[in-house]
Amino acid sequence: MENLQGKRLLILGGTSASYDLVCNAKKMGIYTIVTDMDATGVAKEIADDTAQVSTTDLDGLAALIKEKNVDGVFCGPSEFNLRNVIRLCENTGLPCYTTTDVWNKCANKDVFKSYCREYGVDCTPEYDIDLDTPMSELEKIDYPIIVKPVDGCSSAGISVCKDATAVRAALEKAYAASKSKKIIAEKYIENGGEIFSVRYMLRDGEAYPYFMMDTYVADPIHRTSLISGYTHAPSKYMDYYINNMDADVRRMLKGMGLRNGTAFIQSLPCDGKIYFHEMGYRLSGGMIFKLTEPLTHVNDMKMMLRYAVGGGSITPEEAANIDITCNGRLGCQLMVPLDLGTIGRIEGVESIRENPAVVDYLQYYHVGDTIEPKNIGTLGQHFGRITFIVDSVEEELRLIEYFQKTVRIYDTNGQRMNNLQFDVSRFGL
């Protein structure tokens, strides 16, 4: 990578979402300045400099950029702060990998799917319904369907409806979670709760696939926790995707106006096809670079940081070095969903941290924290995630069993809270 020693980066947000960003930037020689309206924060504790300017105060941030002689602005995987980054860069002329217009195309599920149809990419069937749709029309729909906000994130506002009677409550939930007050209703693909994801790095409009993974939702049976339960790479659908979809998707991304940065697309494999349903144009909340760097030679966070301070995006040499087969190894993430309650005791964490296969352990909750009804079915239901790399499926299965047996979270009444365990039989082995 280019010599970035002494470049000055303003990072919006001092929470844990920016922690890894600060760590990576400092390793690259970038001088980090973290700001938000709080006096302290985990990212601020390790930054070179801090400020107490709100991430929504664009005028104050512009003044701070001038005062601190800042070369670039960036943030972690917070969509709220990323919108502020984009607008701030547009106002100040600092480099940004995207624009407000392109970002909005990617963030809106309805617009994204219209591009899929334009470029011949399979996507999930939709239904045109709202709160005024009569019951007689709702009863004609082929159930189950999934209802969600077009501009939602973190799995908020999502419901699966098995019949017409459940639709009104699902619509109200989705509208409540949508800032634009727009929803999308799609056919719910019955595939056992499996999601295929592909990630691209972009340079000057050319897209390079660098990671494909299969994710299994935590609760495909009751459908109350449509959040990730387990992720495995490389994907079993990799060959099909490269041979049948990759070229069209690259053309589509260029047609949407994506030029630099990192993008990911989520889809539903079923009956020999892959149906796209949404995308993101940002870093992932799961810090997937901790898998991709050792497995495929791509650290998208470092590349995005480099671009933010005026350096280049992924180089042709780096793109040529990508190994989407993961060099014959397996990258895995085990999520730990929780039941309702207040955490009273946590066991087994140190054993997980010390395991040689574990490359990252991320914990969101601690003793005294409460999982509320609003958290169920969103990423806020996750206690944490364990990221690990193995050389064989046998080792993968053994570690899943060990991790789930070892990590034990209890509520203040002594009842176990991590009862939603991943069933390895879902691999179909």
N, C-alpha and C positions, 0 to 999 in steps of 0.2 A: 504494500500500500504506500501511497504518497507520504512524504514527510509533512506531518501536520503539527509539528512541535510549535507551541506558542499560539496556535489558533484559539480564538475565544468564542465559546459557545454559551448562549443563554438557553437554559432548560426550563420549560414551563411546568411547574408542579413539583412539590417537594416530598410527595408520598412514596410509597414502595413502588409505584408504577414507574418512577424515574430512577430507582436505585441502580439497576443494571446498566441503564444508560450512562449514568455518571461513572460507574466502574469502567465500562468499555472506553468511554471518551478519555478518561485519565490515562489508561493504558496506551492510548494512541497519541499521547502527548498534548491533548487538547485541554485548554484551561476552562474549567466549568464554573458557571454562575447559575445557581438555582434560585428561582423566584416563585412565590405565591403569597397569599395574604397572611399566612401563618408564620410565626416567629421561628418555629422549629419544624423538623421533619426528617425522616430517615435518610432521604437523598441530600438534604441540606447538611446533615452531619458529616458527610464524606466529600462534599463539594469543595472546590478551591475558594469560592466566594458565594455569598448569598445576598438576596435582596427581599424586601417585603412589599412587593408590588403584585396586586392581583393579576391572575392570568387573563382576566377579562378586560383589564384596563389597558386598552391598546395605545392610548396616548401616553400613559405612564411608562409602558413597556418601550415605546419608541424613544422616549427620553432616556430610559435606562440603557438602551442599545448605544445611543450616542455617548452617554457618560462613560460607559465601560468599554467603548471601542470594540463592540461585538462584531464577529465575522459571520455568525449564523445563529439561527434559532431552531430548536427542536423540542420534542417531548416524547414520553413513553407511549404505550398503546392506549392512551386515553383519547377517545373520539372527541370529547368535549374540548380538551386542550389542543388537539390537533387542528380543529377548526380555527382556534385562536392563532395557532402558529401560521396557518395558511394566510389568514387575513393580515396578520402582522407583517409577514414577508411581502405580501402584495403592497402594503402601505409603505414599507421602508426600502424595498428593492433588494432585500437579502434573498439568497437562493432558497428555493423550495421545490421539492420534487413534483408537486402538483399544484393545481389551481382550484379555486372554489367551485368553478363550473364542473371540472372533471371529477372532483371529490363528490359532488352531489350526485352525479351520474352513477357512481359506484355505490354510494351509501343507500340509494333508493332501490329497493328490491324490484319494484315494478319497472323502473327504467332499465335496470340491468337485464331483466328478462326480455324486454323488448329488443335489446341488442342481441341477445341470444337467438331470438327468432329471426332477426335480420340476417345473421351470419350462419344460419343453419345449425346452430348448436342446440341439442336437446335440452329442454327445461320442463319443469313440472307443470301440468295443466292447471289452469286457474278458473275461478268462479267469480262472477260479478255480483257481489251481494253487499248489503249494508244493513243498518238498523231498520230501514223501512221496507226491506224485502219481505213480502208476505210469506206466511208459513206454507202456503200451497206451493210456492216456488222453491222454498228451502227443502221441501220433501222430495223434490225431483232430483236433487243432487246425489251423486254417487259417493256415499260415505265409506270410510272416514275422510275428513278434511282437516287441514291445519290452518288456523287463523292467526295472523301476526301483524304487527305494525310494519309499514313499508320502510320506516326509518329507525327500526329498533336495533338494540344491541344487547349483549350480555344475556341473551335468551329471555328478556323481559317481555311480557305481554303475549306470550305464545300459548295457544291451547289446541288440543286435538279433540275434534267433535265426532262422536260415533253416530249421531243422528241429529235431526233438525231441532230437537228440543234443547240441545246444548249450544246452539249457535249464538243466540242472543247474548248470553253471558260471556261467551268467548269474544264476540265483537266489542262489547263494552270494555272488557279487559284490554284488548288490543288498542282501541281508541285511546284509553287512558294512558297507555305507554307510548303513544305516538305524538311527537311535537307537531307534526304536520296534520294530525287527525285524519290520516289515511291508512287503510289496512289492505292486506292482501289475503285472499283465501285460495288455498291450493289443494289439490288432491294429496292426501297423506299416503305416501308410498309405503306399502307394507313390505319391509325388507329386514325385519328383525332389529330395527334401530341402528342401521349401519350408515356411515357417512364417508364418502370419498372426498379428499381435499387435495388440491394441487397448488403449489406455490411457484410464482415467477419472479425473477429479477428483471428489471427493465433498464435499458440504456438507449437514449435517443430514439425511443419508439420501438426498439427491438426487444422482444421478450424471450427469456431463457428459463425453461422449467428447471427447478433444482430440488424439489422435494415433493413426494406423493405419499400420502398416508391414509390409513383407514381408522376411523373413529367409531366407537360403539357408544350409543347413548346409555345413560345410567339405568333408565327404567323404561324399556320398550313395551313392557306388559301393561302396567297401569297408566303409563304416559303422563305421569305427574312430574317427572324429573327428566325432561328432554334436554339434559345437559350431558356433556361428555363424561363417560365413565372410564374409557380406556382408549389409547391411541397406539398404533403400530405402524412402523415404516420399515422397508418400502411397501407400498400398497400392492395387494394382489391384483389390482386392476391396472397396473402401470403399463403393461404391454398394450392392452386394449386402448387405453387413453392415447398413448403416443401414436399408435397406428391409425386411429379413427377420429381423434378430436383435436389434438394439439395444434395442427396447422390452422384450423378454423378459429381456435381460441386466440392464437397469436394475432391473426388478422382482426379479430373482434376487439382485442385490447388496444391495438393501434387505431382502429376506427373510433373507439370511445375517447381517444385523445390521451391515453396513458403514455408517458414518455420515459420517466425514470422512477426509481424506488422499487418497492416490493408489493406484490398483490397476491391474494389467495382467493380461491374459489371453492365453495362447498357444494357438494352434490349428493344425489341419492342413487346408488347402483341398484338396479332391479331388472330381472329377466333379460340379462345380456346387454343392457344399455346403462348409460350414466346420465342422470337428469340434473342439470344445474338448477340451483335455487337462490343463491346469494353469493356476494363477494365482499372482500374487504381490501382497501388500498392503504395499508399501514402495517406496522409491526404487529405481531400477534401477542395477545395477553399471556399466552403460555410460554413466552420466551423460547420459541422453537429453535433459535440460533444455537442453543445449548445442545441440540441434537444435530442440526445441520452442519455445524462447523467440523465436528470430528467425523461425520459420516459422508458429507458431500462436498466439503471444502468451502462452504458458503456461510459467512456470518453476515446476515442481512442487516443486523443492527450496526455493525462497523461500517458497512457500505453506505447506509443511510446517514450515519454521522459524518462520514467523509464528504458526502454530497452537501450536507447542511452547512459546512464551513467553506464551501467553494471548491472542493475537490471533485474528481470524476466519480461516476457511478461504477457499476461493474465493468471491468475491462474485458475485451475479447479474450485475452489470455486467461483471466479468471473464469470466464464463461466456458472456455474450452476444457478447463480443469474440473468441471462439475461431474460428479458421478452419481446419477440419480438411482443407481442400484445400491447405494450406501456401502459400496466396497465389500459387499457380502456380509455385512453386519446388520443387526436389527436395532432400531431405535424405538423406545417405548416410553409411554407416560401413563401412570396409574393415578387416577383422580380418587379423592376420598370424600364422597358426599355424606352429609350429616342429616339426621332427623331433627325435629324441633326440640328446643330445650336450651338450657344454659350450661356451658361446659364447666364441669367440676373437677375433672381429672383427665390427664393425657398420659398415655404410656407408649413406650416403644420407639419414640422418635430418635433417640440417640443411636439405636441399633440400625435404623434406616440410614442416617447420615454417614455412618461408618462403613456401610457396605461398599466394596470396591467397584461395583457395577453402577452405582448411583452417581450421576454427573450433576444433579441438581435436586434439592429438596426445598419446596416452596410451601410455606404455611401461612394461611390467612387469619386464622383464629387462635386464641389463647384462652387459658382458664379465666372464667368470668364473662366471656363473650356469649351472646345469645343468638341462636338461629330462630328467626321469626317466620311466620307464615308467608310473608312477602318474599323471603329468600328462597322458598321452595320452587324449584323449576327454573331458577336463574343461577348464574355463576356464583352468586352469594351463598349458595348451598354447599359449595366446596370448602372443606376444611383445608385442603392443600393438594399438591400434586407431587408425585415422585417421578423423576426423569432418569432413565437408566438405559445402558447400552449393553447388549449381549452378542454372543457369537452363534447362538443356536436357539431354535424354538424350545428345545427341552429346558435350556437354562432360563428362558423367558417364563415358561409356565411355572417352573420351580420358584422363581423370585416373586411372581404375582401371588402365589399361595403364601409365601413367607411374609411378604409385606402386609397382606390383608390379615394375616394371623397376628402379626406383631404390633401394628398400630391399633391402639384401642382408645377410643374417646368415650368418656362417661359424663352424664349430666349430673347435676347437683343431688339427684335422688339415687345415684348409683346405677342408672340404666344406661346401657350402651347406646351411643348415638350414631356410630358408623356401621349400621346394619345392612345398608345397600351395597353389597359386595359384587364385584365383577365375576361373572360366570365364564370361565375359560372355554366351556363347550361352545360358546358363540363363535369361536374361531372356525368351527366346522372341521376340526382336525380329526 
